[in-house]
Amino acid sequence: MPTMKNRLSRLGLASLVWAGAFAPAYAQMPTTKRFPQITVEELNAQQRPVAEEILKVSSVGLAGPYNPLLRSPLLADRMVKLLDYLRFNTSVPRRLNEFAILIQARLWTSQVEWVAHHPLAVKAGLAESVAEDLKAGRRPTGMKPDEELVYDLSMELSTQHKVSDATFARAKGLLTDQQIVDLVTVSGTYASVAMLLAVAEEPAAGGQTPLQPIAR
């Protein structure tokens, strides 16, 4: 088992990676964040071990949702563990999982989520044209059958707060019970993350705003 010294050493290395790789982009961010950006030097005893785990996998360092989450260290610890499962150990194929996250990003106009997960979705095999249609607020054309299911289930659940019998029957035909549960949970979790980002007014790297508001 790693010693405390080793864990702190890794945290120090991670903070250097954060400073070197991500600080230039985040230096351009607006300064109107509702929660001032927490730094490694400011971490208290409860926050430090959670931040260490965040820095191992985060593409935004301690920014994005982690900045407000660290204000509640125990919640942050639980959320990091949940996100670890939903991103790296879920039963849902990566292409569909990232697509589900992008759907929530679009629904919530979450710039942070879109900037972080759009390249991951395309790398996992989601067609760029599908992502572009979603970005524009259109039902994507050219989706594969399992992508159509993810889109329909996610949209029904998020906008109508229910899933039709027909959509659920399609889900049972294409996914296992575990995959259905994991898909619903990743959608709900990233809606929660989008809420936290919205309340905190956390900007995406470099102040990017790829998503335009969709008329309701």
C-alpha positions as CSV (number, residue, x, y, z in Angstrom):
1,M,0.0,0.0,0.0
2,P,1.4,3.5,-0.9
3,T,2.8,5.4,2.0
4,M,1.6,8.9,2.8
5,K,4.9,10.2,1.6
6,N,4.4,8.5,-1.7
7,R,0.9,9.8,-2.0
8,L,2.0,13.3,-1.3
9,S,4.8,12.9,-3.8
10,R,2.3,11.9,-6.5
11,L,0.2,14.9,-5.6
12,G,3.1,17.2,-5.9
13,L,3.9,15.7,-9.4
14,A,0.2,16.0,-10.4
15,S,0.2,19.7,-9.3
16,L,3.2,20.3,-11.5
17,V,1.4,18.7,-14.4
18,W,-1.6,20.9,-13.7
19,A,0.5,24.0,-13.6
20,G,2.4,23.1,-16.7
21,A,-0.2,21.6,-18.9
22,F,-3.4,23.4,-18.0
23,A,-2.6,26.7,-16.4
24,P,-2.0,28.5,-19.8
25,A,-5.5,27.7,-21.0
26,Y,-7.1,28.4,-17.7
27,A,-5.2,31.7,-17.3
28,Q,-7.5,33.0,-20.0
29,M,-10.7,32.1,-18.1
30,P,-13.1,34.8,-17.0
31,T,-12.5,35.9,-13.4
32,T,-16.2,35.9,-12.5
33,K,-16.3,32.5,-10.9
34,R,-18.6,32.4,-8.0
35,F,-16.2,30.1,-6.1
36,P,-12.6,31.4,-6.3
37,Q,-10.4,28.7,-7.9
38,I,-9.0,26.5,-5.1
39,T,-5.3,25.8,-5.4
40,V,-3.1,22.9,-4.2
41,E,-1.5,25.1,-1.6
42,E,-4.9,26.0,-0.1
43,L,-6.1,22.4,0.4
44,N,-6.9,21.4,3.9
45,A,-6.4,17.9,5.4
46,Q,-9.9,16.7,4.2
47,Q,-9.5,18.1,0.7
48,R,-6.0,17.0,0.0
49,P,-6.5,13.2,-0.4
50,V,-9.5,13.8,-2.6
51,A,-7.6,16.3,-4.7
52,E,-4.8,13.8,-5.2
53,E,-7.3,11.4,-6.7
54,I,-8.8,14.1,-8.9
55,L,-5.5,15.1,-10.3
56,K,-4.7,11.6,-11.4
57,V,-7.5,11.7,-14.0
58,S,-8.8,15.2,-14.4
59,S,-8.2,17.0,-17.7
60,V,-9.0,20.3,-16.0
61,G,-6.9,20.0,-12.8
62,L,-8.9,21.2,-9.9
63,A,-11.1,23.4,-12.0
64,G,-14.5,22.6,-13.6
65,P,-16.9,20.7,-11.2
66,Y,-14.0,19.9,-8.8
67,N,-13.6,23.5,-7.8
68,P,-17.0,23.8,-6.1
69,L,-17.1,20.1,-5.1
70,L,-14.0,20.4,-3.0
71,R,-15.9,22.8,-0.8
72,S,-17.7,19.7,0.4
73,P,-14.8,17.2,0.7
74,L,-16.8,14.1,1.7
75,L,-19.3,14.7,-1.2
76,A,-16.3,15.2,-3.5
77,D,-14.8,11.9,-2.4
78,R,-18.1,10.1,-3.1
79,M,-18.6,11.8,-6.4
80,V,-15.0,11.1,-7.6
81,K,-15.6,7.4,-6.8
82,L,-19.0,7.5,-8.7
83,L,-17.4,9.2,-11.7
84,D,-14.6,6.7,-11.7
85,Y,-17.1,3.9,-12.1
86,L,-19.3,5.8,-14.6
87,R,-16.4,6.8,-16.8
88,F,-13.9,3.9,-16.6
89,N,-15.8,0.8,-15.2
90,T,-19.3,1.2,-16.5
91,S,-21.0,-1.7,-18.4
92,V,-22.1,0.8,-21.1
93,P,-19.7,0.9,-24.2
94,R,-17.6,4.0,-24.2
95,R,-19.1,5.4,-27.4
96,L,-22.6,5.3,-26.0
97,N,-21.5,6.4,-22.5
98,E,-19.8,9.5,-23.9
99,F,-22.8,10.2,-26.2
100,A,-25.1,10.1,-23.2
101,I,-22.8,12.7,-21.4
102,L,-22.8,14.9,-24.5
103,I,-26.6,14.8,-24.5
104,Q,-26.7,16.2,-21.0
105,A,-24.1,18.8,-21.9
106,R,-26.3,19.9,-24.8
107,L,-29.5,19.9,-22.7
108,W,-27.8,22.0,-20.0
109,T,-25.7,24.1,-22.4
110,S,-22.8,23.0,-20.2
111,Q,-19.6,24.3,-21.9
112,V,-17.3,22.5,-19.5
113,E,-18.9,19.1,-20.1
114,W,-19.0,19.6,-23.9
115,V,-15.4,20.7,-24.1
116,A,-14.2,17.8,-22.0
117,H,-16.3,15.0,-23.5
118,H,-16.7,15.9,-27.2
119,P,-13.2,14.7,-28.1
120,L,-13.6,11.6,-25.9
121,A,-16.9,10.8,-27.7
122,V,-15.4,11.1,-31.2
123,K,-12.3,9.1,-30.1
124,A,-14.6,6.4,-28.9
125,G,-16.3,6.1,-32.3
126,L,-19.1,8.6,-32.3
127,A,-19.4,10.2,-35.7
128,E,-18.5,13.9,-35.8
129,S,-21.6,14.5,-37.8
130,V,-23.8,13.1,-35.0
131,A,-22.0,15.3,-32.5
132,E,-22.4,18.4,-34.7
133,D,-26.2,17.8,-35.1
134,L,-26.5,17.4,-31.3
135,K,-24.4,20.6,-30.8
136,A,-26.8,22.5,-33.1
137,G,-29.8,21.2,-31.1
138,R,-31.1,18.9,-33.8
139,R,-31.9,15.2,-33.6
140,P,-28.8,13.7,-35.1
141,T,-29.1,11.9,-38.5
142,G,-27.0,8.9,-39.3
143,M,-27.1,7.5,-35.8
144,K,-26.5,3.7,-35.3
145,P,-29.4,1.8,-33.7
146,D,-27.9,1.8,-30.3
147,E,-27.1,5.5,-30.5
148,E,-30.7,6.2,-31.5
149,L,-31.8,4.3,-28.4
150,V,-29.5,6.3,-26.1
151,Y,-30.7,9.6,-27.7
152,D,-34.4,8.7,-27.4
153,L,-34.2,7.3,-23.9
154,S,-32.1,10.2,-22.6
155,M,-34.3,12.8,-24.2
156,E,-37.5,11.2,-23.0
157,L,-36.3,10.9,-19.5
158,S,-34.8,14.4,-19.4
159,T,-37.6,16.3,-21.1
160,Q,-40.7,14.2,-20.3
161,H,-39.5,12.7,-17.0
162,K,-40.5,9.2,-18.2
163,V,-39.6,6.6,-20.7
164,S,-42.2,5.1,-23.0
165,D,-43.0,1.4,-23.2
166,A,-41.8,1.3,-26.8
167,T,-38.4,3.0,-25.9
168,F,-37.9,0.7,-22.9
169,A,-38.7,-2.4,-25.1
170,R,-36.0,-1.2,-27.5
171,A,-33.6,-0.8,-24.6
172,K,-34.3,-4.3,-23.4
173,G,-33.5,-5.5,-26.9
174,L,-30.2,-3.8,-27.2
175,L,-28.9,-3.5,-23.7
176,T,-28.6,-5.7,-20.6
177,D,-30.4,-4.7,-17.4
178,Q,-27.1,-3.5,-15.9
179,Q,-26.4,-1.3,-19.0
180,I,-29.8,0.3,-18.8
181,V,-29.3,1.1,-15.1
182,D,-25.7,2.4,-15.8
183,L,-27.0,4.5,-18.7
184,V,-29.7,6.2,-16.7
185,T,-27.2,6.8,-13.8
186,V,-24.5,8.4,-16.0
187,S,-27.2,10.7,-17.5
188,G,-28.5,11.7,-14.1
189,T,-25.0,12.2,-12.6
190,Y,-23.9,14.5,-15.5
191,A,-27.1,16.4,-15.2
192,S,-26.1,17.0,-11.5
193,V,-22.6,18.0,-12.6
194,A,-24.1,20.4,-15.1
195,M,-26.2,21.9,-12.3
196,L,-23.2,22.4,-10.1
197,L,-21.2,24.0,-13.0
198,A,-24.2,26.3,-13.7
199,V,-24.6,27.5,-10.2
200,A,-20.8,28.0,-9.8
201,E,-20.5,29.6,-13.2
202,E,-17.5,27.6,-14.0
203,P,-16.1,28.4,-17.5
204,A,-14.6,25.9,-19.9
205,A,-10.8,26.0,-20.6
206,G,-9.8,29.2,-22.3
207,G,-13.4,30.5,-21.9
208,Q,-14.6,28.4,-24.8
209,T,-18.3,28.5,-25.5
210,P,-18.9,26.0,-28.3
211,L,-22.6,25.6,-27.3
212,Q,-25.1,28.3,-28.1
213,P,-28.4,28.5,-26.1
214,I,-31.3,26.6,-27.7
215,A,-34.6,28.3,-27.9
216,R,-37.2,26.5,-25.8
